[in-house]
Amino acid sequence: MPKKNFYGLLEKEIGRIDESRTSKRDEKVISGFSADKRALVGGKPYLIFNSNDYLGLRHHPAVKKAEMDASERYGAGPGAVRFISGTMQVHKDLEKTAAKFHAREDAMAFSSAFAANLAVLHCIIKGQSRTSLVGADALVISDELNHRSIIDGIRVAGLEKQSKAIYKHLDYPDLERVLEENKGKFKRVLLVSDGIFSMLGEAADIGKIQSAADKFDGEYEEGVITVIDDSHGVACFGATGRGCEEATNGKSDIVLATFGKGFGADGGYIAGDKIMMDYFRESAATYIYSNPVSPGTAGAANKSMQIVDSPEGKQLLSRLNANLSHFKTRMKEAGFAFAAESTHAIQPILIGDAAKARLLTDYLFEEGVFVTNLSFPVVQKGRDEIRVQISAAHTPKEIDEFVDKASKCAKKSGIL
Ligand SMILES: Cc1ncc(COP(=O)(O)O)c(C=O)c1O
C-alpha cells in the first residue's frame, strides 16, 4: 500500500527531529497548581519562569469567576460560528472593551491571534473572496524576524515573490528604503511587524513605523496600511499596559494581539477603524468560518482587560517592573550576561552554546524550575540563550530562588 510509504517517511522525519534534539512533542504535563501557584508535574511543584502570564491574571479570582459566570449563562461552547448563532452578548462586550482599551472605533475577537493574523493579512493583501472589490495589487513589507503567524498569514495569501519585501530587523531606514524603491509599483502596501519580539524582548518602534507609513502613504494609490501584532506587549509593556504603541508613542492602523498572554485568558483580537472591522466581519475566513472563543473564555478575557485598565492593573504592572529590576540586578551580581538589554518581561540570558543551554534548563528542571532554552535557528548561532519570563505573580523570594538555583546549575554545567 503506498500509504505505507508515507508512514515510513513520517518515521524517518520523526527520527531526524529526535536526532537533532529539537523535539517538542514530549511536553511536560501540568496536573494542577499548588496553593502558591507552582505547577505540579508528576506530583512535584515547579516554579514557572517560562509563562506568558505576565500579570498573573490566569489565577485571578475575578477572572475565573467571570469565566464561570459566562459559562453558566451561555453554555460551554458558542454552538456555531459568529454569523450563524455563535455571537453572545459576552463577545460583543469583549469587543467593546478591547476597542476602548486601544482607543479605536471598533474591535473584533478571534479564536486566537494566529487566526487573526491568517485572516486579516490575507484580507488586506488580496481580499478574501473572488468577488471582492479589493484587488490583489499589494506589496507586503515585513520585519525579517516577524512571528510565525505573520509569516503564515503572508504565505496563505499566496503572493508572488515580488509582492513581498523584508526589511532588516528593527531597521527603519531600511524600511524606508523598501518603501522608496517600490513607489509606483503597487497600489497599496501592507506594513506588518511584531510589537515585542519574543526571542529577546525587543520592542518595535511604532512611532517610527507609523511615520514611515505616513511619509509614503501618498506615494501609493491606496496608501500604506500598518498592522502591529503586539501579542507580547499588551497587558505587560508601556505605562498602562497598552504595549509598544504606548511605550514608543505611535499608533498603527490595526493593533492585533492575544488574550492568551498578559491577559491570562485565551483568544485573539484586532482593533481599528470601524470600516476596517466591517470589512473583516464580511471577509475574514477564520472569523466567519471558525468558532469564536467560548463564552467563558470571552468573559474571562473581558474581565482581565477591565482589570488591566484599572488601578489594580497599574499596581500589577508596577509589581512586574519591580520584579524585573530585582531580577536583573540579582542576575548581574551572580555573573550572568544578557543576550539583549530588554525592558520587557522577557529576559534573555546569554549562554552561547546549545548543549550548555540545554543542560542548564535540564538541571533547573531537576531543581524544580521551569525555564526555556533557545538555540539556532530560533536565535543566531552562538547566541543560545535561556529565555526567562518574569511575572507580577512572582514574589521577590521566588526570584531569589531562581537566581540561586540558576547560579548553582550554571556552575555545574560550566557556564559560570
Ligand atoms: C507575536 C505573536 N503573535 C501571535 C501569537 C499567537 O498567539 P495565539 O496563541 O493567541 O494564537 C504569538 C504567540 O506566540 C506571538 O508571539
The ligand as an SDF file (V2000), in Angstrom:
LIG
                    3D

 16 16  0  0  0  0  0  0  0  0999 V2000
    3.6800   37.8990   18.0060 C   0  0  0  0  0  0  0  0  0  0  0  0
    2.7530   36.7500   18.2480 C   0  0  0  0  0  0  0  0  0  0  0  0
    1.6170   36.6600   17.5120 N   0  0  0  0  0  0  0  0  0  0  0  0
    0.7480   35.6690   17.6870 C   0  0  0  0  0  0  0  0  0  0  0  0
    0.9650   34.6770   18.6200 C   0  0  0  0  0  0  0  0  0  0  0  0
   -0.0430   33.5900   18.7610 C   0  0  0  0  0  0  0  0  0  0  0  0
   -0.9940   33.9140   19.7470 O   0  0  0  0  0  0  0  0  0  0  0  0
   -2.2250   32.9420   19.9890 P   0  0  0  0  0  0  0  0  0  0  0  0
   -1.7350   31.9020   20.9520 O   0  0  0  0  0  0  0  0  0  0  0  0
   -3.3310   33.7710   20.5190 O   0  0  0  0  0  0  0  0  0  0  0  0
   -2.5490   32.3450   18.6570 O   0  0  0  0  0  0  0  0  0  0  0  0
    2.1250   34.7290   19.4020 C   0  0  0  0  0  0  0  0  0  0  0  0
    2.3820   33.6690   20.3900 C   0  0  0  0  0  0  0  0  0  0  0  0
    3.3840   33.0130   20.4000 O   0  0  0  0  0  0  0  0  0  0  0  0
    3.0430   35.7890   19.2180 C   0  0  0  0  0  0  0  0  0  0  0  0
    4.1530   35.8570   19.9290 O   0  0  0  0  0  0  0  0  0  0  0  0
  1  2  1  0
  2  3  1  0
  2 15  2  0
  3  4  2  0
  4  5  1  0
  5  6  1  0
  5 12  2  0
  6  7  1  0
  7  8  1  0
  8  9  2  0
  8 10  1  0
  8 11  1  0
 12 13  1  0
 12 15  1  0
 13 14  2  0
 15 16  1  0
M  END
$$$$
